[in-house]
Amino acid sequence: IVFSSLGRLYEYANNSVKATIERYKKACSDSSNTGS
């Protein structure tokens, strides 16, 4: 049970990090495109 919950927690955290990075990269590209 512990390993299963840790695996799911790690997977959730990993997906969350990926989503955050994608959102950060999108924000960076948007700001550079507007020239601000």
C-alpha positions, 0 to 999 in steps of 0.5 A: 500500500505504501509503495502504491501510494508513493508511486501514485503521489510521485506520478501526480507530482511529476505530471504537476511539474510538467504542467507547470513547466509547460505553462511557464514556457508558454508564458515566457514565449508569450511575453517575448512575442509581445516584446515586453 
